[in-house]
Amino acid sequence: MGLGSIVTKPDHISNLERRLQSIEDELTKALLHYSTDDLLVADLRRRLLHLRDEIFLHHHEDVEDKRRPKIHH
């Protein structure tokens, strides 16, 4: 993996949040159409929950990193 492919934590969180918004938009559209497959709606909801969990964990890691005392050698 080259240096150009390194993604910072804030960038990664932003990417996750953009994906989350996209799936929320897709779910909203699917729910507006009565002919939408229930499995599609369930899959979109599952993906939303997964992304929300991942974003929460990244935010939680940031808080923990800031609370951790700095060790100077």
C-alpha positions in Angstrom: 0.0 0.0 0.0 1.5 3.3 -1.1 1.4 6.6 0.9 -1.2 7.9 -1.5 -3.7 5.3 -0.2 -3.4 6.2 3.5 -6.7 7.6 4.8 -6.7 9.7 7.9 -9.2 8.9 10.6 -11.3 12.1 10.1 -11.4 11.4 6.3 -12.4 7.8 7.0 -15.2 9.0 9.2 -16.3 11.5 6.6 -16.4 8.8 4.0 -18.5 6.6 6.3 -20.9 9.5 7.0 -21.3 10.1 3.2 -22.0 6.4 2.7 -24.5 6.5 5.5 -26.3 9.6 4.0 -26.4 7.8 0.6 -28.0 4.7 2.1 -30.5 6.8 4.1 -31.5 8.5 0.9 -31.9 5.2 -0.9 -34.0 3.8 2.0 -36.2 6.9 2.0 -36.8 6.4 -1.8 -37.5 2.7 -1.3 -40.0 3.3 1.4 -41.9 5.8 -0.8 -42.5 3.1 -3.4 -45.0 0.5 -2.2 -43.6 -2.0 -4.7 -40.2 -2.1 -3.0 -39.0 -5.5 -2.0 -39.0 -6.0 1.8 -35.7 -7.7 1.5 -34.2 -4.6 -0.1 -35.5 -2.4 2.8 -34.2 -4.9 5.3 -30.8 -4.9 3.6 -30.6 -1.1 3.5 -31.5 -0.9 7.2 -28.9 -3.5 8.1 -26.3 -1.5 6.1 -27.4 1.7 7.9 -27.0 0.1 11.3 -23.6 -1.3 10.4 -22.3 2.1 9.3 -23.8 3.8 12.3 -22.0 1.4 14.6 -18.7 1.8 12.7 -19.0 5.6 12.9 -19.8 5.4 16.6 -16.8 3.2 17.3 -14.5 5.6 15.4 -15.8 8.6 17.4 -15.4 6.6 20.6 -11.8 5.6 19.7 -11.1 9.3 19.2 -12.4 10.2 22.6 -10.4 7.4 24.2 -7.2 8.5 22.4 -7.6 12.0 23.7 -8.2 10.7 27.3 -5.1 8.4 27.2 -2.1 10.0 28.9 0.8 10.8 26.7 3.9 8.7 27.5 7.2 10.5 26.7 10.3 8.3 26.4 
